[in-house]
Amino acid sequence: MTDRTQRIIGKDAIEIGRHGSIFLRNFKSFGSIGQNIPVSKINLFFGPNSSGKSSVFQAFHLALQTHIGGTHENLIEPLRFSQVVNKGLVQNKIEIGLTLTEPGGSIADAPLTEVPSLNFKFAGTPDDRFRIISTEVTTHENLSFLIDHHDSGGGNSDSDIIRTGIVRAFAQDVDAFNAAVKRVCPEIDRSFTHDDLNNLNSALKTAPLNVSVDHHGGFHPTAERPVDEMVGVALRLIRGCLRSTPRDLGHFVINVLHLGPIRNIHTRHDLASQFQKCKGWERDVEQTAWYRLLKDSLFLDEINVCIGEKFLDLGYEVKLRTESVSPDSPRSLILEETRGLLMERVELDFTAVGVGVSQVIPVVGAVCMHSDVLMFIEQPELHLHPRAQCNLADVFIAKANNHYFASPGHGNNLLFLETHSEHLVLRMLRRIRETTNGVPIPEYLRLTPEDVSILYFKPTPMGTVIHRMEVTPDGDFANRWPDGFFPERATELFDD
């Protein structure tokens, strides 16, 4: 493996096998050392405020959306390079690496079979905007080549091309080069040497391969009939390696969703009004969840299972109310108490009960209504009692295991949970321990250490450092938790 590829993929990403990783350098709180973020089925981000937990989503989506075109205004506000680059050092380059897939599987079992790793570098412009300056591509064989965008202009706004570039160099890994040629170009019946690779890189300096990128994220080498033999081999190799990228990256970006920490509290009248003007909600995760509750009875059943006594046990059931049987009739949602604490059955607005109820419904709605997505959720535990927080962890485990509570569907969701809740992680450690010990629990609650990535974000003078908390099969931490595992209780009880 080359040094360049090792930097992109990182040691942890190789160890976690079929999942991927995210690499950040000089992005917001992440400094010049760079940090690798391994990805599993369930990913828990812990750490102090402003330590970079939410920045992971912003970087991930920024990189993919930049690659396929589009705007960034909804991701980072304001999108000024000086406010996003670490410490405001505008002379530095931001680097975002995405390991989307590895041999044997992908980050979400999507068919990203040809290009497991993409590494982007950004620089600032004189007017303080972003400019992508290079893209590094790595194949399954760890063959790496660099596309330089320094000398290329943007694409024509009327065309499908959003960016052009020049292939500058191939990494000096002759074994990876030969393995890629054997897979992609089996008709080439020869092995290449280090001298051949050196000759190729020398030839690229005088006869570079031009590459364009379309709105789907697809690479298109544009050179025809290269004079140099090795450049011709490289052209065929690039075309073969990147042939599946367009559709897959477009699918990937569409299915990266985010639920923020500030969620609305609705009255029945709010919801009835919003039902009449719901157009455009499909990209708003929270509003889409409420809208689906108004429209989809199976989805309503699924939410009620999640908040019912089998999981969260909140003591309420969501009910749909309509003014007539007409499908266009105004609809609203109310709550009914299920524990028998009220003398009479009363219809309650969400504003009439604890705030935690209205805050958690978009959370369970988000994980229940989507399939084959990367879901980033900030503070899912907001306003929930500790027992309910533990039970919410079971909802996440069940959905990560592709369990459907009331309606059939597809799975393969990956969950990224930015949280301050010790109760979420304690329940997951318990499920790992029960799975290892053969405790009879439902299959959908079984969990292994490989299914969970627990990361602690620690601010340092050099930038945020990410510590991966290894979990043992008996549900304990193999390494010491930085700054102690939620030490505040002991501090308040015993420190004078």
C-alpha positions in Angstrom: 0.0 0.0 0.0 1.3 3.4 -0.8 1.8 6.2 1.7 -0.8 8.2 -0.1 -3.4 5.5 0.1 -2.6 4.7 3.7 -3.2 8.4 4.5 -6.6 8.3 2.8 -7.9 5.0 4.1 -6.2 4.9 7.5 -5.4 2.0 9.8 -8.7 1.9 11.5 -10.7 1.9 8.3 -8.8 -1.2 7.2 -9.4 -2.9 10.5 -13.2 -2.3 10.4 -13.4 -4.3 7.2 -16.5 -3.8 5.1 -17.5 -0.4 6.3 -15.8 2.8 5.4 -14.3 5.9 7.0 -14.2 9.7 6.8 -10.9 11.6 6.9 -10.7 15.3 7.8 -7.7 17.7 7.8 -7.9 21.5 8.4 -11.7 21.5 8.5 -13.2 23.6 11.3 -11.9 22.2 14.6 -9.8 19.5 12.9 -6.1 20.5 12.5 -3.3 19.8 10.2 -2.6 16.3 11.7 -5.8 15.0 10.2 -8.2 12.6 11.8 -9.8 9.3 10.6 -13.4 8.5 11.5 -14.2 4.8 11.2 -17.8 3.9 10.3 -19.9 1.0 11.5 -23.6 0.2 11.6 -24.2 2.5 14.6 -21.8 5.4 15.2 -21.8 7.4 18.5 -20.0 10.7 18.7 -19.2 12.0 22.2 -17.3 14.9 23.3 -17.5 18.5 24.7 -19.4 21.2 22.9 -17.7 22.6 19.8 -15.3 19.7 19.6 -16.3 18.9 15.9 -19.0 16.3 16.2 -21.5 18.0 14.0 -18.7 19.0 11.6 -18.4 15.4 10.4 -21.8 15.6 8.7 -21.0 19.0 7.2 -17.7 17.8 5.8 -19.2 14.5 4.5 -22.0 16.2 2.6 -19.8 19.1 1.5 -17.4 16.7 -0.2 -20.0 14.7 -2.0 -22.2 17.6 -3.0 -19.1 19.4 -4.3 -18.3 16.4 -6.4 -21.6 16.2 -8.1 -22.3 19.9 -8.2 -25.0 21.8 -6.4 -25.0 24.4 -3.6 -23.7 24.3 -0.1 -25.6 27.1 1.5 -27.7 24.7 3.7 -24.7 22.9 5.0 -22.4 25.5 6.4 -23.6 29.0 7.1 -21.9 31.2 6.0 -19.9 29.2 3.6 -16.8 31.4 3.7 -13.5 29.6 3.5 -11.9 31.6 6.2 -14.6 30.6 8.7 -14.4 26.9 7.8 -10.7 26.3 7.5 -9.0 25.4 10.8 -8.0 28.5 12.8 -8.9 30.7 9.8 -5.5 29.9 8.2 -6.7 30.6 4.6 -3.3 29.6 3.2 -4.0 26.0 4.2 -5.9 23.4 2.2 -8.9 21.5 3.5 -8.8 17.8 2.9 -11.8 15.5 3.1 -11.4 11.8 2.4 -14.3 9.3 1.9 -13.7 5.6 2.0 -17.0 4.5 0.6 -16.5 0.8 0.2 -14.0 -1.9 0.5 -13.7 -5.4 -1.0 -16.6 -7.5 0.1 -19.1 -4.7 0.7 -19.7 -1.0 0.9 -20.4 1.7 3.5 -24.2 0.9 3.2 -24.0 -2.2 1.0 -24.7 0.0 -2.0 -23.1 -1.0 -5.3 -20.1 1.3 -5.0 -17.9 -1.5 -6.4 -15.4 0.4 -8.4 -14.2 3.4 -6.4 -13.9 2.8 -2.7 -12.0 6.0 -1.8 -12.2 9.6 -2.9 -10.0 12.3 -1.4 -10.8 16.0 -2.0 -8.6 19.0 -1.4 -10.1 22.5 -1.2 -8.5 26.0 -1.2 -9.8 29.4 -0.7 -10.4 31.9 -3.5 -9.7 35.7 -3.4 -13.4 36.3 -2.6 -13.2 33.8 0.3 -15.1 31.0 -1.4 -14.3 27.3 -1.8 -12.4 25.9 -4.8 -11.7 22.2 -5.3 -8.1 21.8 -6.4 -7.6 18.0 -6.6 -9.4 14.7 -6.4 -7.5 11.5 -5.5 -9.1 8.3 -6.5 -8.2 4.9 -5.0 -9.5 1.5 -6.4 -10.0 -1.7 -4.6 -6.5 -2.8 -5.5 -5.3 0.4 -3.7 -4.2 1.8 -7.0 -4.3 5.6 -6.5 -4.2 8.4 -9.1 -4.4 12.1 -8.7 -6.7 14.4 -10.8 -5.5 18.0 -10.6 -8.1 20.8 -11.0 -5.6 23.6 -10.7 -5.3 24.3 -14.4 -8.8 23.6 -15.4 -11.9 25.8 -15.6 -15.4 24.9 -14.6 -17.7 23.2 -17.0 -20.2 25.0 -19.2 -23.4 25.8 -17.2 -25.5 24.5 -20.1 -23.7 21.2 -20.2 -23.7 18.2 -17.9 -20.0 18.8 -17.1 -19.4 20.6 -13.8 -15.6 20.3 -13.6 -12.6 19.3 -15.6 -9.2 18.1 -14.5 -5.9 16.6 -15.5 -4.6 13.2 -14.3 -1.2 14.1 -12.9 0.3 11.0 -11.5 -0.2 7.4 -10.5 1.0 6.2 -7.1 4.2 4.1 -7.2 2.5 0.7 -6.4 3.3 -1.6 -9.2 1.5 -4.5 -7.6 -1.7 -2.5 -7.3 -1.3 -1.2 -10.9 -1.0 -4.8 -12.3 -3.9 -6.1 -10.2 -6.1 -3.3 -11.5 -5.0 -3.9 -15.1 -5.7 -7.6 -14.8 -9.2 -7.0 -13.5 -10.2 -4.1 -15.7 -8.2 -4.8 -18.9 -7.7 -8.6 -19.0 -6.8 -8.3 -22.7 -3.5 -6.7 -21.8 -1.3 -9.8 -21.4 1.7 -8.4 -19.7 3.0 -7.2 -16.3 4.3 -3.7 -15.7 7.4 -2.7 -13.8 8.4 0.2 -11.6 10.2 1.6 -14.6 6.9 1.4 -16.6 5.1 3.4 -13.9 7.9 6.0 -13.8 7.7 6.3 -17.6 3.9 6.7 -17.3 4.2 9.5 -14.7 6.8 11.2 -16.8 4.6 10.9 -19.9 1.7 12.5 -18.0 3.7 15.6 -17.5 3.9 16.2 -21.2 0.8 14.3 -22.4 -1.7 14.6 -19.6 -5.1 12.8 -19.6 -8.0 15.2 -19.4 -10.9 14.2 -17.2 -14.3 15.8 -16.8 -16.8 15.3 -13.9 -20.5 15.3 -14.6 -23.5 16.2 -12.3 -23.8 12.5 -11.2 -20.2 12.4 -10.0 -19.0 10.4 -12.9 -15.4 10.8 -14.3 -14.9 10.9 -18.0 -11.4 10.7 -19.5 -11.5 12.7 -22.8 -8.2 11.8 -24.4 -8.3 9.9 -27.7 -5.5 7.8 -29.2 -2.7 8.6 -26.8 0.7 8.5 -28.5 2.4 7.0 -25.4 1.7 3.3 -24.9 1.6 3.6 -21.1 -0.7 6.6 -21.3 -3.0 4.5 -23.4 -3.0 1.8 -20.8 -3.8 4.3 -18.1 -6.7 5.7 -20.1 -8.3 2.3 -20.5 -7.6 1.6 -16.8 -9.3 4.8 -15.6 -12.3 4.3 -17.9 -12.7 0.8 -16.6 -12.2 1.7 -12.9 -14.6 4.6 -13.0 -17.4 3.2 -15.1 -19.9 2.7 -12.3 -19.2 5.9 -10.4 -21.9 8.3 -11.8 -25.1 6.4 -10.8 -23.7 5.3 -7.4 -22.4 8.6 -6.2 -25.6 10.4 -7.2 -27.6 7.8 -5.2 -25.2 8.2 -2.3 -25.6 11.9 -2.0 -29.4 11.8 -2.3 -29.5 9.4 0.7 -27.4 11.4 3.2 -30.0 12.9 5.6 -29.7 15.0 8.7 -31.9 15.7 11.7 -30.8 18.7 13.8 -31.1 19.2 17.6 -33.8 21.9 17.4 -37.1 20.3 16.7 -40.6 21.8 16.6 -43.5 21.3 19.0 -46.8 21.1 17.0 -50.4 21.6 17.9 -53.1 19.7 16.1 -54.0 22.9 14.3 -50.4 23.4 13.1 -50.4 19.9 11.6 -53.8 20.3 10.0 -52.6 23.5 8.4 -49.2 22.0 7.3 -51.0 19.1 5.7 -52.6 21.5 3.2 -49.2 23.0 2.2 -46.8 20.1 2.5 -45.2 20.5 -0.9 -41.4 20.7 -0.6 -41.1 18.9 2.7 -39.4 15.8 1.2 -35.9 17.2 1.9 -36.8 18.2 5.5 -36.4 15.1 7.6 -38.4 16.4 10.6 -41.3 17.7 8.6 -41.4 14.7 6.4 -41.8 12.5 9.5 -44.9 14.5 10.6 -46.3 14.5 7.1 -45.9 10.7 6.8 -47.8 10.3 10.1 -50.7 12.2 8.6 -50.7 10.2 5.3 -49.4 6.7 6.0 -51.3 4.4 8.5 -48.6 1.8 8.5 -46.0 4.4 9.3 -48.3 5.6 12.1 -48.4 2.0 13.4 -44.6 1.8 13.3 -44.2 5.0 15.3 -46.7 3.8 17.9 -44.8 0.5 18.3 -41.6 2.6 18.9 -43.1 4.9 21.5 -45.2 2.2 23.1 -44.4 -0.1 26.0 -42.3 -2.5 23.8 -39.6 0.2 23.4 -39.8 3.8 24.7 -42.8 3.2 26.9 -43.8 6.9 26.8 -47.4 6.2 27.9 -49.0 7.7 24.8 -50.3 6.6 21.4 -50.5 8.9 18.3 -54.0 9.0 16.8 -55.1 10.5 13.4 -58.1 12.7 13.2 -59.9 13.7 10.0 -63.0 15.9 9.5 -64.4 13.6 6.8 -63.6 10.5 4.8 -62.3 12.5 1.9 -58.6 11.9 1.2 -58.1 15.7 1.0 -59.9 16.4 4.2 -57.9 18.3 6.8 -56.1 15.9 9.1 -54.5 16.3 12.5 -52.6 14.3 15.0 -53.5 14.0 18.7 -52.2 11.9 21.6 -54.1 9.4 23.8 -52.8 8.4 27.2 -52.4 4.6 27.4 -51.5 3.9 31.1 -55.0 4.6 32.5 -53.8 7.6 34.5 -56.6 9.8 33.3 -60.2 9.2 34.5 -61.6 9.8 31.0 -60.1 9.3 27.5 -58.9 12.7 26.5 -57.4 13.9 23.2 -54.2 15.8 23.9 -52.2 18.2 21.8 -48.4 17.6 21.7 -48.1 20.9 23.6 -50.1 19.4 26.5 -47.6 16.7 27.4 -43.9 16.5 28.2 -41.6 18.1 25.5 -39.7 14.8 25.2 -42.6 13.2 23.3 -42.7 15.7 20.5 -38.9 15.8 20.3 -38.4 12.0 19.9 -41.2 11.4 17.3 -39.1 12.9 14.5 -36.1 10.8 15.7 -37.9 7.5 15.5 -39.7 8.7 12.4 -36.5 9.5 10.7 -35.0 6.0 11.3 -38.2 4.2 10.4 -39.2 5.9 7.2 -35.9 5.7 5.3 -33.9 2.8 3.8 -30.4 2.7 2.4 -29.4 6.0 3.9 -26.8 7.6 6.0 -28.7 9.3 8.8 -27.0 11.9 11.0 -29.0 12.8 14.1 -28.0 15.4 16.6 -28.9 14.8 20.3 -31.6 12.2 19.7 -32.0 12.0 23.5 -33.2 15.5 23.8 -35.7 16.0 26.8 -36.0 12.2 27.4 -36.0 10.6 30.8 -32.8 8.4 31.3 -34.9 5.2 31.1 -36.4 6.3 27.8 -32.9 7.1 26.5 -31.9 3.6 27.2 -35.0 2.3 25.4 -34.3 4.6 22.5 -31.0 2.8 22.0 -33.0 -0.4 21.4 -34.9 1.4 18.6 -31.6 2.3 17.0 -30.2 -1.2 17.4 -33.4 -2.7 15.9 -33.3 -0.4 12.9 -29.5 -1.0 12.3 -30.4 -4.7 12.2 -33.0 -4.0 9.5 -36.0 -4.7 11.8 -39.4 -3.3 10.8 -41.9 -3.0 13.6 -45.2 -2.7 11.6 -44.5 -2.5 7.8 -42.1 -4.3 5.5 -39.2 -2.5 3.8 -35.6 -2.5 3.0 -32.7 -1.8 5.4 -29.0 -1.0 5.3 -29.3 2.3 7.2 -26.2 3.7 8.9 -26.8 5.8 12.0 -24.5 8.6 13.1 -25.6 9.8 16.5 -24.1 13.0 18.0 -25.0 12.7 21.6 -24.2 13.6 25.3 -26.1 10.6 26.6 -24.3 7.9 28.6 -27.6 5.9 28.7 -27.5 5.3 24.9 -24.0 3.8 25.1 -24.7 1.8 28.3 -27.7 0.1 26.7 -25.6 -0.8 23.7 -22.8 -2.2 25.9 -25.5 -4.3 27.7 -26.8 -5.7 24.4 -23.3 -6.6 23.3 -22.7 -8.4 26.6 -26.1 -10.2 26.3 -25.3 -11.3 22.8 -21.9 -12.7 23.8 -23.3 -14.5 26.8 -26.2 -16.0 24.8 -28.9 -14.3 26.8 -32.3 -14.9 25.1 -33.1 -11.5 23.6 -34.9 -10.8 20.3 -32.7 -11.3 17.3 -33.1 -7.7 16.3 -31.5 -6.5 19.5 -28.4 -8.6 19.1 -25.2 -6.5 18.8 -21.5 -7.2 18.4 -18.5 -4.9 19.0 -18.0 -4.6 15.3 -21.5 -3.2 14.9 -20.8 -0.1 16.9 -18.2 2.7 16.5 -17.9 4.8 19.7 -15.8 7.9 19.1 -14.7 10.6 21.6 -13.8 14.0 20.2 -11.2 15.7 22.3 -10.2 19.3 21.7 -6.5 20.0 21.8 -4.3 23.0 20.8 -3.4 21.1 17.6 -7.0 20.5 16.8 -9.6 17.9 17.6 -8.3 14.4 18.2 -10.6 11.5 17.8 -10.3 8.5 20.1 -12.0 5.3 19.1 -13.3 3.5 22.2 -12.7 -0.2 21.5 -15.5 -2.4 23.0 -14.8 -5.9 24.2 -17.3 -8.8 23.7 -18.3 -8.7 27.3 -19.6 -5.1 26.8 -16.8 -3.1 28.4 -14.3 -0.6 27.1 -10.9 -2.0 26.2 -9.2 1.4 26.5 -9.6 4.2 29.0 -12.2 6.8 28.2 -10.5 10.2 27.7 -11.2 12.5 30.7 -13.2 9.7 32.4 -16.5 8.2 31.4 -19.0 10.8 32.4 -17.1 11.6 35.6 -19.4 14.5 36.7 -21.5 12.4 39.2 -18.4 11.2 41.1 -16.9 14.7 41.0 -20.1 16.2 42.5 -20.4 13.5 45.1 -16.9 13.1 46.4 -14.8 16.2 45.5 -14.6 18.8 48.3 
